[in-house]
Amino acid sequence: MADFNTLDGVNVAGKRVLLRADLNVPMKDGVVGDTTRIDRTVPGLIELADAGAKLVVITHFGRPKGARVPEMSLKPVADALAKQIGRPVKFADDCIGDAAASVVNSLKDGEIALLENLRYHAEEEKNDPAFVAELAKLGDMYVNDAFSCAHRAHASTEGLARALPAYAGRLMQAELEALGNALEAPKHPVMAIVGGAKISTKLDLLGNLVAKVDQLVIGGGMANTFLAAKGVNVGKSLCEHDLLDTAREIFKKAEAANCEIVLPVDGLVAKEFAANAPHDVCDINDVAADGMILDAGPATIEDLNKRLETCETLVWNGPLGAFEITPFDTATVSVAQHAAELTKAGKLLSVAGGGDTVAALRHADSDQAFSYVSTAGGAFLEWLEGKTLPGVAALRAG
């Protein structure tokens, strides 16, 4: 984190701190359904408020596309935020102009306000300089605590960081430190597990990882394409037959980088995609023409768990099988639980992220034991792909 401006040693007392959070939470009928993003944001807010900041929280919600959509108002989020913090949160029904200024100017040291949905203004996503200037009027300094939005060059993520003294919030700092320890300066051996349905959505990710990790485990439907590229008959399994040459190129890149690509050696094979469908455990070379590989098999699970025991660092994105339906969640659950045990024992640094990944680790009751689980979807993936995130680059010191 030496490359980024943090809040360490920064005096915020009496200052208007404009903090970009990600409070884009699930909501139905005006009630917040999952407070995970709020919960993660709260400690950083309390730290700043207790230090005497006049804290002004800004965030987007949904995709109103520049219109004031009543169902996408942040008022219910302000109420949920106040409940989680345990202290009042003032609310302004706009994020710029007189309505916002009136609420911000009313704040005493240590008080908190939430401004209305940034995306009620189309200029937010356009990173419009005039809109940035209007937002900047409301703060003396800017804190970005929304890594999950850092891949977007929007007014509130990139523009403001150029307009005001800018710092990484505690949540952003924790994310950057976890990700840096996992891939930028990791302890080797490093294993990456990449699963999911299609390699077509993860080509940049795979290309970046083979140059950075020692073992690249490929699971889920993606594995079938790589198996087919090696001449394995995967039956009716999900497989991108038009990308076999691409898979072969990734094999070549991995070999040149001294990265071992690890594929399933057996699988749970069924004739239909359905919960509790009749299935067999098959050697990966013995899949019937009408069979579908829906999960890795017991020999693969044993192999992966043994490999984990020799690793220092694990990066995980994507499930190893159709984890949403039993019993095809077995491999994901088993390997996740073993990684969690190794992490708790201090033998493994484990970092995971991506929507399906978070859901899969929660399903395995393992997410709390991992070193860090990122709730950032697109930003986490772009970081894995080695791309520069505008919202992070704008916080770079100097």
Disulfide bonds with the S-S distance in Angstrom:
none
